[in-house]
Amino acid sequence: MTQFKKDEILYERAKKVLPGGASRNQVLRQPHPVYAASASGSYLTDVNGKQYIDFSANIGSLIHGHAHPKIVEAVYEQMKKGTAYMVATEVEVEYAEYMIERIPSFGKLRFLNSGTEAVMHLIKVSRAFTGKSKIAKCEGAYHGTYDVIEVSEKPNPSNWGDKKRPNSVPHTPGVPKGVLDSVIVLPFNDLENTMNILEAHKNDLACVLIDPMPHRINMEPASKEYVNTIYEWTRKNGSLLCFDEVITFRVNYSGLQEYYNVKPDLTSLGKIIGGGFPIGAFGGRDDIMEVLDPIGKYYKYPLSGTFSANPISLIAGLTAMKLFDQDAVNNLNALTDKARSFIQEAINIAQVPVSMSGIGSIIRLHFSDKVPADYRENYFNETNQKEAIKKFIDYLYDNGIICVNSLSFFFNTTMTDKEIEILADKVLSAFREVKPYFK
């Protein structure tokens, strides 16, 4: 009689009650997802008892790995006092004070429940403040799940149009034409064409939204010239420059915006600032954030949420951020740089056409000789190397390494040289295994 494993049984049950067998497409793998039983630090154990080193960090959200003792303790103490109230809490004030001190571009901020919410409300605040309705975003950039910010998230050659003026492409069927008309699509890091497009819509744009190192484009930082020029353009034309740092906040103490010579008007945050719990936040200039103030002079946008600023997410996040101080940032980035050198050595030894991008505690691999310059190059690269990418990820999973499906690796503060050396060894073996599949 066939002996089924626990994960096989779970997946058969899941397919009967969840579309596709999951609530997040990222977890789906063939022949079935990995089902976690427990996790601690950098290690995850599945329901069959197999152990993995987790370089996904729940898509970059676990800066201190799984179940960090200090975060667990802080959350446990708060849970005994209550998990959510219809009144304010002291931890909301304390965490806001801390983040405003940490991020120079923040005058005030609002806490929400996800990165998607943070970007969504950032856009609505931009519209309320400027009185304009359109936004501009980069082709291929992911900013969450919301009709407006999903526009041209995954266009393809059949619909993306001229590279000099990309089309606004719906992410799902049935998106109203008005939504598409309200989003102007820019070619990432292409300064000349970006400025031509912005100039053509200079009277209508509430904001220009930029992920300064977009995960799904190429995980390469936008150039300083690109960001600085857009910033100056927004000063002249009554628009706002907004950063999406939901992913990139981890790369420096104050986020990737530290790298640039300008302060974004508004910034969205999420992932690591929740300490392993759902959270989102956005903040920026005092005068812009005043549109949210119901007792202020310029109140224009009522914003609330049942679980926004809940004390569980806030105490977990505040504890995590205090642990992720400047020394911790520096040490983690140095460890990741060591991993970069090991992976580059593996690339050289295996003699495979692989390049790396990412900075700070993020590494992304590209199965091409050079990092794609933009979304379109990355699209063709991923299409051409689809089989090699799948084989590579499957090999790592089979050999106890979890990474993100985009070939991204997120490092956390519980990792040591031991985990880095294991990663390098498994990556080298994976390169050798998939070398015949490269095109």
Summary of the structure (lengths in Angstrom):
residues: 439
radius of gyration: 21.9
end to end distance: 42.1
largest distance: 73.9
contacts: 1498
relative contact order: 0.15
helix: 45%
strand: 15%
